[in-house]
């Protein structure tokens, strides 16, 4: 059985409460998304030129600077 409490809250108090809850939710959402994004970047770092060189070396190729730049350009274009 639900118990309803009768609370007399003026209109300005209700508006202030809603604005406060929205601000708190926005701040909490910002910090949680920032934390998630930092963790994601730590676990999955963005690809850079050194990673491409290492990948090509593992495939048995000695990459030239031109090849590395071409791969970087194609990856940036695919985004």
C-alpha positions in Angstrom: 0.0 0.0 0.0 1.4 3.4 -1.0 1.4 6.2 1.4 1.2 9.7 -0.1 2.5 12.6 2.0 0.8 15.8 1.5 3.4 18.5 1.1 2.5 22.1 0.4 5.3 23.3 -1.9 5.0 26.8 -3.5 5.3 27.1 -7.3 8.7 28.8 -7.1 9.9 26.0 -4.8 8.8 23.3 -7.3 10.5 25.1 -10.2 13.7 25.5 -8.1 13.6 21.8 -7.2 13.2 20.8 -10.9 16.0 23.1 -12.0 18.3 21.8 -9.2 17.6 18.2 -10.2 18.3 18.9 -13.9 21.5 20.7 -13.0 22.6 17.8 -10.8 21.7 15.3 -13.5 23.7 17.2 -16.1 26.7 17.5 -13.9 26.6 13.8 -13.0 26.1 12.8 -16.6 29.1 15.0 -17.7 31.5 13.5 -15.1 30.3 9.9 -15.8 30.7 10.3 -19.5 34.1 11.9 -19.1 35.2 9.0 -16.9 33.9 6.4 -19.4 35.6 8.2 -22.4 39.0 8.4 -20.6 38.8 4.7 -19.7 37.8 3.9 -23.3 40.8 5.8 -24.7 43.1 4.1 -22.2 41.9 0.7 -23.3 41.7 1.5 -27.0 44.3 4.2 -27.9 43.9 5.9 -31.2 46.1 4.6 -34.1 49.2 6.6 -34.8 52.1 6.4 -37.2 54.3 4.3 -34.9 51.5 1.7 -34.6 51.2 1.5 -38.4 55.0 1.0 -38.7 54.9 -1.8 -36.2 52.0 -3.4 -37.9 53.7 -3.3 -41.3 57.0 -4.6 -39.8 55.0 -7.6 -38.3 53.7 -8.3 -41.8 57.3 -8.5 -43.0 57.4 -5.1 -44.8 59.8 -2.3 -44.3 57.4 0.7 -44.6 58.6 3.9 -46.2 57.4 7.3 -44.8 55.2 7.7 -47.9 53.4 4.4 -47.2 52.9 5.2 -43.6 51.4 8.6 -44.5 49.1 7.0 -47.1 47.8 4.5 -44.6 47.2 7.3 -42.0 45.4 9.4 -44.7 43.2 6.5 -45.7 42.3 5.8 -42.1 41.5 9.5 -41.4 39.4 9.6 -44.5 37.4 6.5 -43.5 36.3 8.1 -40.3 
